Amino acid sequence: MKGQLTIIDLYECDNDLVKNKVALARFGKELCKVIKMKAHGGPIIKRYGKGKLRGYTAVQLIETSNIVIHLDEYEHKVFIDIFSCKDFDSLVARDFSKKYFMAKKFKLKTIMRE
């Protein structure tokens, strides 16, 4: 079995989106469609932390593993980890995520596991 881990870091995102639970849930569902993954149930979303560390975290299970999203409300950042045993297009995931959260900057890294 092999796996693909794509790490997407988004910076200077839209202030309202990084605080919006509904937008976060919708993002997970839409990202699954864009990268051709099948969601396994709905997202698990929690908001916790204090002060500069407060924000939402979401986990969207997919049939081939998971997508984890962390929203940094204080610095308007979004951190996305996509792991799947099925290949997917990292650039498509990056472009969709960047556009969705209206990020001005990003970093992308993909690691192939064997």
C-alpha angles and dihedrals in degrees: 000000000000133000142202121217116190119188118198121185116189124194135195092018126175108289095222095048095055089058098043118101093187092052089049092052091048091049092057093051094045093046089055090056094045094053092039098246127141116234116229102215126319128313123277107226129184132171116206146134131082134264112330091005097056119117149105127289121193132189119196113188115214127192090255098042132294153304119221122194127187122190119204105204095184099054098023095241131145123203118196128186118187118187122180139156086214117075118247136176108267093193092055089050091048095048093047093047094047092051095043095053093035091235119183095200136023146178125209131193129171124194122191115212124200 
